Amino acid sequence: MYICTLLFPIDPSMKYFEFTFNTAPCTEIVNDVLAAVLGEIGFESFTEHKNGLKGYIQQQLCNEAVVKETLKEFPLPDTLVTYSYVEAEDKNWNEEWEKNFFQPIIIGDRCVIHSTFHQDVPQAEYDIVINPQMAFGTGHHETTSLIISELLESDVADKSLLDMGCGTSILAILGRMRGAKPCLAIDIDDWCVRNSIENIALNQVDQITVLQGDASSLSDKGVFDLFIANINRNILINDMQQYVQCMRSGSVLLMSGFYVEDVPVIRQEAERLGLTFCHQREKNRWAMVKLILE
């Protein structure tokens, strides 16, 4: 169920427009893709309504011509997206999201993820505290929980780890708790970098470095035993060659951020680059793949 996604922390001092997008057909995949393309043009958060999504964007960043062009070029065929918008009600959107959407979760009965404002948190082997400034990366999204499940079942002790597109850095934090070292977390967005540093401090883990950048920044970062990339299909395919250059024989690549039906094209590109497909995990049509460089 697509409930709420914050791509960036909403600034309560800013004025926002609330867009109501009606999608036909109104399906999970249509709404997920819509959120993704709107996020690329400045929309900061989304909530679901019965006919589509509501999206929020700072008034000073809103360009309706760009919105129209984005919808005109919507990547899914036979899909109609219409919209209307009003000035959004003034409120602390981050506080509203924390109270209504982010709840503690347990993955594999071994890992509990919660924020500082949660009470009566269940006990687990790995207790991760985050103050999220985005929903993607809290563990609620299927792609994050799929990789968490994989990490819980993997031997990562003393293995160097790179978390590409780290978001909240929850994956790097769990990897470090399980013994991976050293760890590097990279994200293109400054908000993610700052939130990652805060979350690493909250969990009192060491040997995690956080940097801002994209795949082009990897050329001087060395090689890693475990490379994690939870982004989206197109970026993964485009950047996979640069990921492989950060791997050695025996290095593992975990990738997610795409649907089950995308696995064949992901696998084809990976095998073209010399990676061997190990297995995939699935949850609500989302997928994660594990690959190894022989």
Phi and psi restraints in degrees (value plus and minus 20) as a CYANA .aco file:
   2 TYR   PHI    -104.0   -64.0
   2 TYR   PSI      88.8   128.8
   3 ILE   PHI    -125.7   -85.7
   3 ILE   PSI     -78.4   -38.4
   4 CYS   PHI    -176.9  -136.9
   4 CYS   PSI     115.9   155.9
   5 THR   PHI    -154.6  -114.6
   5 THR   PSI     108.9   148.9
   6 LEU   PHI    -128.2   -88.2
   6 LEU   PSI      99.8   139.8
   7 LEU   PHI    -103.6   -63.6
   7 LEU   PSI     -53.5   -13.5
   8 PHE   PHI    -159.7  -119.7
   8 PHE   PSI     136.6   176.6
   9 PRO   PHI     -87.1   -47.1
   9 PRO   PSI     111.3   151.3
  10 ILE   PHI     -99.3   -59.3
  10 ILE   PSI     111.1   151.1
  11 ASP   PHI    -107.5   -67.5
  11 ASP   PSI      93.1   133.1
  12 PRO   PHI     -85.1   -45.1
  12 PRO   PSI     -34.6     5.4
  13 SER   PHI    -102.7   -62.7
  13 SER   PSI     -30.5     9.5
  14 MET   PHI    -113.8   -73.8
  14 MET   PSI     135.2   175.2
  15 LYS   PHI    -112.7   -72.7
  15 LYS   PSI     118.7   158.7
  16 TYR   PHI    -144.0  -104.0
  16 TYR   PSI     132.8   172.8
  17 PHE   PHI    -118.4   -78.4
  17 PHE   PSI     121.8   161.8
  18 GLU   PHI    -126.4   -86.4
  18 GLU   PSI      91.8   131.8
  19 PHE   PHI    -114.9   -74.9
  19 PHE   PSI     115.6   155.6
  20 THR   PHI    -128.3   -88.3
  20 THR   PSI      92.2   132.2
  21 PHE   PHI    -122.3   -82.3
  21 PHE   PSI     105.3   145.3
  22 ASN   PHI    -123.7   -83.7
  22 ASN   PSI     106.7   146.7
  23 THR   PHI    -134.4   -94.4
  23 THR   PSI     121.7   161.7
  24 ALA   PHI    -159.2  -119.2
  24 ALA   PSI      93.5   133.5
  25 PRO   PHI     -93.4   -53.4
  25 PRO   PSI     132.1   172.1
  26 CYS   PHI    -114.4   -74.4
  26 CYS   PSI      73.9   113.9
  27 THR   PHI    -145.7  -105.7
  27 THR   PSI     146.8   186.8
  28 GLU   PHI     -81.2   -41.2
  28 GLU   PSI     -64.2   -24.2
  29 ILE   PHI     -87.1   -47.1
  29 ILE   PSI     -59.0   -19.0
  30 VAL   PHI     -81.8   -41.8
  30 VAL   PSI     -65.7   -25.7
  31 ASN   PHI     -87.8   -47.8
  31 ASN   PSI     -56.4   -16.4
  32 ASP   PHI     -83.8   -43.8
  32 ASP   PSI     -65.3   -25.3
  33 VAL   PHI     -86.0   -46.0
  33 VAL   PSI     -60.2   -20.2
  34 LEU   PHI     -79.9   -39.9
  34 LEU   PSI     -65.7   -25.7
  35 ALA   PHI     -80.4   -40.4
  35 ALA   PSI     -59.2   -19.2
  36 ALA   PHI     -84.8   -44.8
  36 ALA   PSI     -67.0   -27.0
  37 VAL   PHI     -92.0   -52.0
  37 VAL   PSI     -53.5   -13.5
  38 LEU   PHI     -91.7   -51.7
  38 LEU   PSI     -52.5   -12.5
  39 GLY   PHI     -81.6   -41.6
  39 GLY   PSI     -50.5   -10.5
  40 GLU   PHI     -92.5   -52.5
  40 GLU   PSI     -36.1     3.9
  41 ILE   PHI    -132.1   -92.1
  41 ILE   PSI      -5.0    35.0
  42 GLY   PHI      94.5   134.5
  42 GLY   PSI     -26.6    13.4
  43 PHE   PHI     -90.0   -50.0
  43 PHE   PSI     116.5   156.5
  44 GLU   PHI    -123.9   -83.9
  44 GLU   PSI     -44.6    -4.6
  45 SER   PHI    -175.1  -135.1
  45 SER   PSI     139.4   179.4
  46 PHE   PHI    -162.6  -122.6
  46 PHE   PSI     125.0   165.0
  47 THR   PHI    -151.6  -111.6
  47 THR   PSI     133.8   173.8
  48 GLU   PHI    -106.7   -66.7
  48 GLU   PSI     122.1   162.1
  49 HIS   PHI    -149.1  -109.1
  49 HIS   PSI     153.6   193.6
  50 LYS   PHI     -82.9   -42.9
  50 LYS   PSI     -42.9    -2.9
  51 ASN   PHI    -133.3   -93.3
  51 ASN   PSI     -10.4    29.6
  52 GLY   PHI     137.6   177.6
  52 GLY   PSI    -150.3  -110.3
  53 LEU   PHI    -151.4  -111.4
  53 LEU   PSI     132.0   172.0
  54 LYS   PHI    -124.0   -84.0
  54 LYS   PSI     114.2   154.2
  55 GLY   PHI    -145.6  -105.6
  55 GLY   PSI     128.3   168.3
  56 TYR   PHI    -143.9  -103.9
  56 TYR   PSI     113.8   153.8
  57 ILE   PHI    -163.1  -123.1
  57 ILE   PSI     122.5   162.5
  58 GLN   PHI     -80.8   -40.8
  58 GLN   PSI     115.7   155.7
  59 GLN   PHI     -78.2   -38.2
  59 GLN   PSI     -58.8   -18.8
  60 GLN   PHI     -91.0   -51.0
  60 GLN   PSI     -36.9     3.1
  61 LEU   PHI    -121.0   -81.0
  61 LEU   PSI     -26.5    13.5
  62 CYS   PHI    -100.1   -60.1
  62 CYS   PSI     107.3   147.3
  63 ASN   PHI    -147.8  -107.8
  63 ASN   PSI      83.9   123.9
  64 GLU   PHI     -82.8   -42.8
  64 GLU   PSI     -51.2   -11.2
  65 ALA   PHI     -82.3   -42.3
  65 ALA   PSI     -58.3   -18.3
  66 VAL   PHI     -88.7   -48.7
  66 VAL   PSI     -58.5   -18.5
  67 VAL   PHI     -80.2   -40.2
  67 VAL   PSI     -66.9   -26.9
  68 LYS   PHI     -82.2   -42.2
  68 LYS   PSI     -61.8   -21.8
  69 GLU   PHI     -87.0   -47.0
  69 GLU   PSI     -57.9   -17.9
  70 THR   PHI     -83.2   -43.2
  70 THR   PSI     -63.1   -23.1
  71 LEU   PHI     -90.4   -50.4
  71 LEU   PSI     -53.6   -13.6
  72 LYS   PHI     -82.7   -42.7
  72 LYS   PSI     -54.6   -14.6
  73 GLU   PHI    -118.9   -78.9
  73 GLU   PSI       2.9    42.9
  74 PHE   PHI     -74.4   -34.4
  74 PHE   PSI     109.8   149.8
  75 PRO   PHI     -93.7   -53.7
  75 PRO   PSI     -35.5     4.5
  76 LEU   PHI    -112.8   -72.8
  76 LEU   PSI     108.7   148.7
  77 PRO   PHI     -91.6   -51.6
  77 PRO   PSI     139.1   179.1
  78 ASP   PHI      34.8    74.8
  78 ASP   PSI      19.6    59.6
  79 THR   PHI    -146.7  -106.7
  79 THR   PSI     111.4   151.4
  80 LEU   PHI    -132.1   -92.1
  80 LEU   PSI     108.1   148.1
  81 VAL   PHI    -144.7  -104.7
  81 VAL   PSI      99.9   139.9
  82 THR   PHI    -137.6   -97.6
  82 THR   PSI     143.2   183.2
  83 TYR   PHI    -173.4  -133.4
  83 TYR   PSI     142.0   182.0
  84 SER   PHI    -161.9  -121.9
  84 SER   PSI     144.2   184.2
  85 TYR   PHI    -170.0  -130.0
  85 TYR   PSI     134.7   174.7
  86 VAL   PHI    -159.3  -119.3
  86 VAL   PSI     149.3   189.3
  87 GLU   PHI     -92.8   -52.8
  87 GLU   PSI     110.1   150.1
  88 ALA   PHI     -92.1   -52.1
  88 ALA   PSI     127.2   167.2
  89 GLU   PHI     -82.9   -42.9
  89 GLU   PSI     120.7   160.7
  90 ASP   PHI     -94.2   -54.2
  90 ASP   PSI     101.9   141.9
  91 LYS   PHI    -184.0  -144.0
  91 LYS   PSI     145.4   185.4
  92 ASN   PHI    -102.3   -62.3
  92 ASN   PSI      75.6   115.6
  93 TRP   PHI     -86.2   -46.2
  93 TRP   PSI     -55.5   -15.5
  94 ASN   PHI     -82.3   -42.3
  94 ASN   PSI     -61.6   -21.6
  95 GLU   PHI     -85.7   -45.7
  95 GLU   PSI     -61.2   -21.2
  96 GLU   PHI     -81.2   -41.2
  96 GLU   PSI     -63.3   -23.3
  97 TRP   PHI     -85.1   -45.1
  97 TRP   PSI     -63.7   -23.7
  98 GLU   PHI     -80.1   -40.1
  98 GLU   PSI     -61.9   -21.9
  99 LYS   PHI     -91.4   -51.4
  99 LYS   PSI     -55.3   -15.3
 100 ASN   PHI    -125.6   -85.6
 100 ASN   PSI     -38.3     1.7
 101 PHE   PHI    -143.0  -103.0
 101 PHE   PSI     -58.2   -18.2
 102 PHE   PHI    -109.0   -69.0
 102 PHE   PSI      87.7   127.7
 103 GLN   PHI    -134.5   -94.5
 103 GLN   PSI     132.7   172.7
 104 PRO   PHI     -78.3   -38.3
 104 PRO   PSI     124.9   164.9
 105 ILE   PHI    -151.4  -111.4
 105 ILE   PSI     134.3   174.3
 106 ILE   PHI    -141.3  -101.3
 106 ILE   PSI     110.7   150.7
 107 ILE   PHI    -137.2   -97.2
 107 ILE   PSI     104.0   144.0
 108 GLY   PHI      43.3    83.3
 108 GLY   PSI       0.6    40.6
 109 ASP   PHI      36.8    76.8
 109 ASP   PSI      -2.4    37.6
 110 ARG   PHI    -145.1  -105.1
 110 ARG   PSI     -41.1    -1.1
 111 CYS   PHI    -150.2  -110.2
 111 CYS   PSI     102.7   142.7
 112 VAL   PHI    -131.6   -91.6
 112 VAL   PSI     115.5   155.5
 113 ILE   PHI    -142.6  -102.6
 113 ILE   PSI     105.1   145.1
 114 HIS   PHI    -173.2  -133.2
 114 HIS   PSI     152.0   192.0
 115 SER   PHI    -128.3   -88.3
 115 SER   PSI     153.8   193.8
 116 THR   PHI     -87.1   -47.1
 116 THR   PSI     -41.6    -1.6
 117 PHE   PHI    -107.5   -67.5
 117 PHE   PSI     -23.7    16.3
 118 HIS   PHI    -102.0   -62.0
 118 HIS   PSI     121.8   161.8
 119 GLN   PHI    -134.3   -94.3
 119 GLN   PSI     138.2   178.2
 120 ASP   PHI      33.1    73.1
 120 ASP   PSI      30.0    70.0
 121 VAL   PHI     -97.1   -57.1
 121 VAL   PSI     114.1   154.1
 122 PRO   PHI     -81.6   -41.6
 122 PRO   PSI     131.7   171.7
 123 GLN   PHI    -101.3   -61.3
 123 GLN   PSI     122.4   162.4
 124 ALA   PHI    -172.0  -132.0
 124 ALA   PSI     145.5   185.5
 125 GLU   PHI     -81.0   -41.0
 125 GLU   PSI     -61.2   -21.2
 126 TYR   PHI    -139.3   -99.3
 126 TYR   PSI      95.9   135.9
 127 ASP   PHI    -128.7   -88.7
 127 ASP   PSI      92.1   132.1
 128 ILE   PHI    -132.6   -92.6
 128 ILE   PSI     105.4   145.4
 129 VAL   PHI    -126.2   -86.2
 129 VAL   PSI     107.8   147.8
 130 ILE   PHI    -155.2  -115.2
 130 ILE   PSI     125.0   165.0
 131 ASN   PHI    -126.6   -86.6
 131 ASN   PSI      69.1   109.1
 132 PRO   PHI     -92.4   -52.4
 132 PRO   PSI     119.8   159.8
 133 GLN   PHI    -132.0   -92.0
 133 GLN   PSI      -2.6    37.4
 134 MET   PHI    -185.0  -145.0
 134 MET   PSI     132.0   172.0
 135 ALA   PHI    -101.2   -61.2
 135 ALA   PSI     -54.7   -14.7
 136 PHE   PHI     -92.2   -52.2
 136 PHE   PSI      92.5   132.5
 137 GLY   PHI      97.6   137.6
 137 GLY   PSI     -22.1    17.9
 138 THR   PHI    -101.4   -61.4
 138 THR   PSI     -33.7     6.3
 139 GLY   PHI      82.9   122.9
 139 GLY   PSI     -33.3     6.7
 140 HIS   PHI     -92.7   -52.7
 140 HIS   PSI     -55.4   -15.4
 141 HIS   PHI     -91.9   -51.9
 141 HIS   PSI     121.6   161.6
 142 GLU   PHI     -76.3   -36.3
 142 GLU   PSI     -58.6   -18.6
 143 THR   PHI     -85.8   -45.8
 143 THR   PSI     -58.9   -18.9
 144 THR   PHI     -88.1   -48.1
 144 THR   PSI     -65.2   -25.2
 145 SER   PHI     -86.9   -46.9
 145 SER   PSI     -50.8   -10.8
 146 LEU   PHI     -83.4   -43.4
 146 LEU   PSI     -63.6   -23.6
 147 ILE   PHI     -91.3   -51.3
 147 ILE   PSI     -56.0   -16.0
 148 ILE   PHI     -79.8   -39.8
 148 ILE   PSI     -64.6   -24.6
 149 SER   PHI     -80.2   -40.2
 149 SER   PSI     -59.8   -19.8
 150 GLU   PHI     -85.7   -45.7
 150 GLU   PSI     -62.5   -22.5
 151 LEU   PHI     -84.5   -44.5
 151 LEU   PSI     -56.1   -16.1
 152 LEU   PHI     -86.1   -46.1
 152 LEU   PSI     -44.4    -4.4
 153 GLU   PHI    -122.7   -82.7
 153 GLU   PSI     -16.8    23.2
 154 SER   PHI    -127.6   -87.6
 154 SER   PSI     130.9   170.9
 155 ASP   PHI    -109.2   -69.2
 155 ASP   PSI      84.1   124.1
 156 VAL   PHI    -133.9   -93.9
 156 VAL   PSI     -16.1    23.9
 157 ALA   PHI     -76.8   -36.8
 157 ALA   PSI     110.1   150.1
 158 ASP   PHI      42.7    82.7
 158 ASP   PSI      -2.1    37.9
 159 LYS   PHI    -120.3   -80.3
 159 LYS   PSI     116.0   156.0
 160 SER   PHI     -91.4   -51.4
 160 SER   PSI     122.0   162.0
 161 LEU   PHI    -152.8  -112.8
 161 LEU   PSI     118.1   158.1
 162 LEU   PHI    -143.9  -103.9
 162 LEU   PSI     104.1   144.1
 163 ASP   PHI    -126.5   -86.5
 163 ASP   PSI      81.1   121.1
 164 MET   PHI    -112.3   -72.3
 164 MET   PSI     108.5   148.5
 165 GLY   PHI      51.9    91.9
 165 GLY   PSI      32.1    72.1
 166 CYS   PHI     -91.2   -51.2
 166 CYS   PSI     -43.7    -3.7
 167 GLY   PHI      41.8    81.8
 167 GLY   PSI    -132.4   -92.4
 168 THR   PHI    -103.2   -63.2
 168 THR   PSI     -27.4    12.6
 169 SER   PHI      48.1    88.1
 169 SER   PSI       1.9    41.9
 170 ILE   PHI     -81.7   -41.7
 170 ILE   PSI     -54.0   -14.0
 171 LEU   PHI     -92.7   -52.7
 171 LEU   PSI     -60.8   -20.8
 172 ALA   PHI     -84.8   -44.8
 172 ALA   PSI     -59.0   -19.0
 173 ILE   PHI     -84.2   -44.2
 173 ILE   PSI     -66.3   -26.3
 174 LEU   PHI     -83.7   -43.7
 174 LEU   PSI     -62.6   -22.6
 175 GLY   PHI     -78.0   -38.0
 175 GLY   PSI     -63.0   -23.0
 176 ARG   PHI     -87.1   -47.1
 176 ARG   PSI     -60.8   -20.8
 177 MET   PHI     -80.0   -40.0
 177 MET   PSI     -48.8    -8.8
 178 ARG   PHI    -111.9   -71.9
 178 ARG   PSI     -13.1    26.9
 179 GLY   PHI      86.0   126.0
 179 GLY   PSI     -21.4    18.6
 180 ALA   PHI     -86.7   -46.7
 180 ALA   PSI     121.0   161.0
 181 LYS   PHI    -190.4  -150.4
 181 LYS   PSI     125.7   165.7
 182 PRO   PHI     -94.9   -54.9
 182 PRO   PSI     145.1   185.1
 183 CYS   PHI    -141.2  -101.2
 183 CYS   PSI     122.2   162.2
 184 LEU   PHI    -146.9  -106.9
 184 LEU   PSI     108.9   148.9
 185 ALA   PHI    -137.6   -97.6
 185 ALA   PSI     108.9   148.9
 186 ILE   PHI    -149.4  -109.4
 186 ILE   PSI     116.2   156.2
 187 ASP   PHI    -165.0  -125.0
 187 ASP   PSI     129.4   169.4
 188 ILE   PHI     -95.5   -55.5
 188 ILE   PSI     -40.2    -0.2
 189 ASP   PHI    -119.9   -79.9
 189 ASP   PSI     111.9   151.9
 190 ASP   PHI     -82.8   -42.8
 190 ASP   PSI     -56.3   -16.3
 191 TRP   PHI     -79.6   -39.6
 191 TRP   PSI     -62.3   -22.3
 192 CYS   PHI     -83.9   -43.9
 192 CYS   PSI     -60.5   -20.5
 193 VAL   PHI     -81.0   -41.0
 193 VAL   PSI     -66.9   -26.9
 194 ARG   PHI     -86.6   -46.6
 194 ARG   PSI     -62.0   -22.0
 195 ASN   PHI     -85.2   -45.2
 195 ASN   PSI     -57.6   -17.6
 196 SER   PHI     -82.2   -42.2
 196 SER   PSI     -64.9   -24.9
 197 ILE   PHI     -80.7   -40.7
 197 ILE   PSI     -61.4   -21.4
 198 GLU   PHI     -83.8   -43.8
 198 GLU   PSI     -65.1   -25.1
 199 ASN   PHI     -87.6   -47.6
 199 ASN   PSI     -56.9   -16.9
 200 ILE   PHI     -82.7   -42.7
 200 ILE   PSI     -61.6   -21.6
 201 ALA   PHI     -85.9   -45.9
 201 ALA   PSI     -60.3   -20.3
 202 LEU   PHI     -79.4   -39.4
 202 LEU   PSI     -55.7   -15.7
 203 ASN   PHI    -112.0   -72.0
 203 ASN   PSI     -20.3    19.7
 204 GLN   PHI      32.4    72.4
 204 GLN   PSI      24.7    64.7
 205 VAL   PHI    -126.7   -86.7
 205 VAL   PSI     129.4   169.4
 206 ASP   PHI    -132.7   -92.7
 206 ASP   PSI    -199.4  -159.4
 207 GLN   PHI      37.7    77.7
 207 GLN   PSI      14.1    54.1
 208 ILE   PHI    -141.2  -101.2
 208 ILE   PSI      98.7   138.7
 209 THR   PHI    -122.0   -82.0
 209 THR   PSI     116.8   156.8
 210 VAL   PHI    -135.6   -95.6
 210 VAL   PSI     108.6   148.6
 211 LEU   PHI    -151.8  -111.8
 211 LEU   PSI     134.1   174.1
 212 GLN   PHI    -117.7   -77.7
 212 GLN   PSI     114.2   154.2
 213 GLY   PHI     144.0   184.0
 213 GLY   PSI     156.8   196.8
 214 ASP   PHI    -140.2  -100.2
 214 ASP   PSI    -185.0  -145.0
 215 ALA   PHI     -81.4   -41.4
 215 ALA   PSI     -45.9    -5.9
 216 SER   PHI     -87.5   -47.5
 216 SER   PSI     -35.3     4.7
 217 SER   PHI    -108.1   -68.1
 217 SER   PSI     -18.8    21.2
 218 LEU   PHI    -103.3   -63.3
 218 LEU   PSI     -32.2     7.8
 219 SER   PHI     -80.4   -40.4
 219 SER   PSI     -47.3    -7.3
 220 ASP   PHI    -135.3   -95.3
 220 ASP   PSI       1.2    41.2
 221 LYS   PHI    -116.1   -76.1
 221 LYS   PSI     -22.4    17.6
 222 GLY   PHI      66.3   106.3
 222 GLY   PSI    -181.6  -141.6
 223 VAL   PHI    -139.1   -99.1
 223 VAL   PSI     136.7   176.7
 224 PHE   PHI    -154.1  -114.1
 224 PHE   PSI     129.0   169.0
 225 ASP   PHI     -96.3   -56.3
 225 ASP   PSI     -52.7   -12.7
 226 LEU   PHI    -153.7  -113.7
 226 LEU   PSI     101.5   141.5
 227 PHE   PHI    -136.3   -96.3
 227 PHE   PSI     103.4   143.4
 228 ILE   PHI    -135.3   -95.3
 228 ILE   PSI     111.1   151.1
 229 ALA   PHI    -158.5  -118.5
 229 ALA   PSI      89.1   129.1
 230 ASN   PHI    -137.0   -97.0
 230 ASN   PSI      67.2   107.2
 231 ILE   PHI    -149.1  -109.1
 231 ILE   PSI    -123.5   -83.5
 232 ASN   PHI    -174.6  -134.6
 232 ASN   PSI     145.7   185.7
 233 ARG   PHI     -74.8   -34.8
 233 ARG   PSI     -70.5   -30.5
 234 ASN   PHI     -84.5   -44.5
 234 ASN   PSI     -62.3   -22.3
 235 ILE   PHI     -86.7   -46.7
 235 ILE   PSI     -61.3   -21.3
 236 LEU   PHI     -79.6   -39.6
 236 LEU   PSI     -66.7   -26.7
 237 ILE   PHI     -83.9   -43.9
 237 ILE   PSI     -61.1   -21.1
 238 ASN   PHI     -88.9   -48.9
 238 ASN   PSI     -54.7   -14.7
 239 ASP   PHI    -122.3   -82.3
 239 ASP   PSI     -23.5    16.5
 240 MET   PHI     -79.5   -39.5
 240 MET   PSI     -54.9   -14.9
 241 GLN   PHI     -81.3   -41.3
 241 GLN   PSI     -57.7   -17.7
 242 GLN   PHI     -91.3   -51.3
 242 GLN   PSI     -50.0   -10.0
 243 TYR   PHI     -84.5   -44.5
 243 TYR   PSI     -65.4   -25.4
 244 VAL   PHI     -81.1   -41.1
 244 VAL   PSI     -53.5   -13.5
 245 GLN   PHI     -87.1   -47.1
 245 GLN   PSI     -35.2     4.8
 246 CYS   PHI    -119.1   -79.1
 246 CYS   PSI      -5.3    34.7
 247 MET   PHI    -138.0   -98.0
 247 MET   PSI     136.4   176.4
 248 ARG   PHI    -139.6   -99.6
 248 ARG   PSI     153.1   193.1
 249 SER   PHI     -77.1   -37.1
 249 SER   PSI     105.4   145.4
 250 GLY   PHI      76.1   116.1
 250 GLY   PSI     -29.8    10.2
 251 SER   PHI     -87.2   -47.2
 251 SER   PSI     126.5   166.5
 252 VAL   PHI    -129.5   -89.5
 252 VAL   PSI     119.6   159.6
 253 LEU   PHI    -138.6   -98.6
 253 LEU   PSI     100.5   140.5
 254 LEU   PHI    -127.5   -87.5
 254 LEU   PSI     104.1   144.1
 255 MET   PHI    -149.6  -109.6
 255 MET   PSI     121.6   161.6
 256 SER   PHI    -171.2  -131.2
 256 SER   PSI    -199.5  -159.5
 257 GLY   PHI      91.0   131.0
 257 GLY   PSI      -1.2    38.8
 258 PHE   PHI    -165.3  -125.3
 258 PHE   PSI     148.4   188.4
 259 TYR   PHI    -109.9   -69.9
 259 TYR   PSI     143.2   183.2
 260 VAL   PHI     -73.9   -33.9
 260 VAL   PSI     -60.4   -20.4
 261 GLU   PHI     -89.1   -49.1
 261 GLU   PSI     -33.0     7.0
 262 ASP   PHI    -106.3   -66.3
 262 ASP   PSI     -31.9     8.1
 263 VAL   PHI     -76.4   -36.4
 263 VAL   PSI     -64.0   -24.0
 264 PRO   PHI     -77.4   -37.4
 264 PRO   PSI     -62.1   -22.1
 265 VAL   PHI     -92.6   -52.6
 265 VAL   PSI     -55.0   -15.0
 266 ILE   PHI     -82.8   -42.8
 266 ILE   PSI     -66.4   -26.4
 267 ARG   PHI     -85.0   -45.0
 267 ARG   PSI     -59.9   -19.9
 268 GLN   PHI     -80.2   -40.2
 268 GLN   PSI     -65.5   -25.5
 269 GLU   PHI     -87.2   -47.2
 269 GLU   PSI     -59.8   -19.8
 270 ALA   PHI     -82.5   -42.5
 270 ALA   PSI     -64.9   -24.9
 271 GLU   PHI     -89.3   -49.3
 271 GLU   PSI     -51.0   -11.0
 272 ARG   PHI     -82.4   -42.4
 272 ARG   PSI     -50.2   -10.2
 273 LEU   PHI    -111.4   -71.4
 273 LEU   PSI     -14.6    25.4
 274 GLY   PHI      75.2   115.2
 274 GLY   PSI     -11.9    28.1
 275 LEU   PHI    -106.9   -66.9
 275 LEU   PSI     130.9   170.9
 276 THR   PHI    -127.6   -87.6
 276 THR   PSI     109.8   149.8
 277 PHE   PHI     -95.2   -55.2
 277 PHE   PSI     108.4   148.4
 278 CYS   PHI    -120.4   -80.4
 278 CYS   PSI     -80.2   -40.2
 279 HIS   PHI    -186.4  -146.4
 279 HIS   PSI     154.2   194.2
 280 GLN   PHI    -153.1  -113.1
 280 GLN   PSI     135.2   175.2
 281 ARG   PHI    -138.6   -98.6
 281 ARG   PSI     131.6   171.6
 282 GLU   PHI    -156.3  -116.3
 282 GLU   PSI     125.0   165.0
 283 LYS   PHI    -175.2  -135.2
 283 LYS   PSI      96.4   136.4
 284 ASN   PHI      31.3    71.3
 284 ASN   PSI      24.1    64.1
 285 ARG   PHI      57.9    97.9
 285 ARG   PSI     -28.3    11.7
 286 TRP   PHI    -103.5   -63.5
 286 TRP   PSI     134.9   174.9
 287 ALA   PHI    -155.4  -115.4
 287 ALA   PSI     137.3   177.3
 288 MET   PHI    -155.9  -115.9
 288 MET   PSI     120.6   160.6
 289 VAL   PHI    -142.1  -102.1
 289 VAL   PSI     126.1   166.1
 290 LYS   PHI    -132.0   -92.0
 290 LYS   PSI     107.6   147.6
 291 LEU   PHI    -149.1  -109.1
 291 LEU   PSI     135.5   175.5
 292 ILE   PHI    -154.3  -114.3
 292 ILE   PSI     123.2   163.2
 293 LEU   PHI    -113.2   -73.2
 293 LEU   PSI      90.5   130.5
